[in-house]
Amino acid sequence: MKLKKFFIELDNDDTLMRFVGVTAWTEEDALNLIQDNLLKEGLNPSIKSMKEITSLNELDQNHVLPNMGEFASRGIWFPFGFTSKK
């Protein structure tokens, strides 16, 4: 099974934590990574939308790309700082 990149919009009023980028095996795996990591930070927003990303060109070139971490292995890569993996 191949890792996939997902970009998720959260139903969250906090504009600093409105989007999350994650690499995971499946959509369910991505959601579990987000929930596990965000709950540790005291956040519990619901998911507004989720899209599988096939190219980094699909992401905001001025904000997302310069502020993302390593995306090739399983874990959260946006926003930068949520790079924990399970």
C-alpha positions as CSV (number, residue, x, y, z in Angstrom):
1,M,0.0,0.0,0.0
2,K,1.3,3.4,-1.0
3,L,1.2,6.5,1.3
4,K,-1.1,9.3,0.2
5,K,-1.1,13.0,0.9
6,F,-4.3,14.7,2.2
7,F,-5.2,18.3,2.8
8,I,-7.9,18.8,5.3
9,E,-10.0,21.9,6.0
10,L,-11.2,22.1,9.6
11,D,-14.4,23.6,10.8
12,N,-12.5,25.9,13.1
13,D,-12.7,29.7,13.7
14,D,-9.0,29.9,14.4
15,T,-7.5,30.9,11.1
16,L,-4.1,29.7,12.3
17,M,-5.4,26.1,12.5
18,R,-7.8,26.0,9.7
19,F,-6.0,23.5,7.5
20,V,-3.9,20.4,8.1
21,G,-1.7,18.5,5.7
22,V,-1.0,14.8,6.4
23,T,0.6,11.8,4.8
24,A,-1.2,8.6,5.7
25,W,-2.1,5.1,4.3
26,T,-5.8,5.9,4.1
27,E,-8.4,8.6,4.8
28,E,-9.2,6.9,8.1
29,D,-5.5,6.7,9.0
30,A,-5.1,10.5,8.2
31,L,-8.1,11.3,10.4
32,N,-6.7,9.2,13.2
33,L,-3.3,11.0,13.0
34,I,-5.1,14.4,13.0
35,Q,-7.3,13.5,15.9
36,D,-4.5,12.0,18.0
37,N,-2.2,15.0,17.5
38,L,-4.8,17.8,17.7
39,L,-6.3,16.4,20.9
40,K,-2.9,16.5,22.5
41,E,-2.9,20.2,21.7
42,G,-6.3,20.7,23.2
43,L,-8.1,21.1,19.9
44,N,-11.1,19.1,18.8
45,P,-12.4,20.6,15.5
46,S,-14.6,18.7,13.1
47,I,-13.5,18.1,9.5
48,K,-15.1,20.4,6.9
49,S,-13.5,18.9,3.8
50,M,-10.8,16.4,2.9
51,K,-8.9,16.1,-0.4
52,E,-6.2,13.7,-1.6
53,I,-3.3,15.7,-3.0
54,T,-1.6,14.2,-6.0
55,S,0.8,17.1,-6.6
56,L,2.3,19.8,-4.3
57,N,1.3,22.3,-7.1
58,E,-2.3,21.9,-5.8
59,L,-1.3,23.7,-2.5
60,D,-1.0,27.4,-1.9
61,Q,2.5,28.3,-3.1
62,N,2.8,31.4,-1.0
63,H,1.6,30.1,2.4
64,V,1.4,26.3,2.6
65,L,4.6,25.3,0.8
66,P,7.0,27.6,2.7
67,N,5.4,26.5,6.0
68,M,5.2,22.8,5.7
69,G,7.4,20.1,7.1
70,E,8.6,16.8,5.6
71,F,5.8,15.2,3.7
72,A,7.2,12.0,2.2
73,S,6.7,9.8,5.3
74,R,3.6,9.2,7.4
75,G,2.6,12.1,9.7
76,I,1.3,15.7,9.8
77,W,3.3,18.1,7.6
78,F,1.2,21.2,7.8
79,P,1.2,23.4,9.7
80,F,4.9,23.2,10.5
81,G,5.4,22.0,14.0
82,F,2.9,19.1,14.0
83,T,5.5,16.6,12.7
84,S,4.8,13.9,15.2
85,K,4.3,10.4,13.7
86,K,2.8,7.2,15.1
